[in-house]
Amino acid sequence: QVQLVESGGGLVHAVGSLRLSCAVSGTIFSINTMGWYLQAPGNQREWVATVTGGGVANSADSVKGRFTISRDNTKNTVYLQINNLKLEDAGVYYCNVRQVDTSWREYDYWGQGTQVTVSS
């Protein structure tokens, strides 16, 4: 089993910055990707950014230049640095771990989410 615990959410003024963290524990395979998803009010959960175990990062076009995903493999922690916050960045941010075992079976794990509120 894999457990994910997010932290770092809160109330931030627009154009401010925030850093989300997600600590991952449990059985972690060598092939894995960690990422962040956003569920804005009334919307479905949407992909924000992912980073592979080797550090290859990808992010949605809407957040490029403002969001930076990174990970510390020694701490099994993934981060999301959010700069220049916009009102539309508000919502619940979920951490995700997707990993593959030696039989190439995929496993998806989710955190409980951390709320980000943006004030104007």
Disulfide bonds with the S-S distance in Angstrom:
Cys22-Cys95 2.12
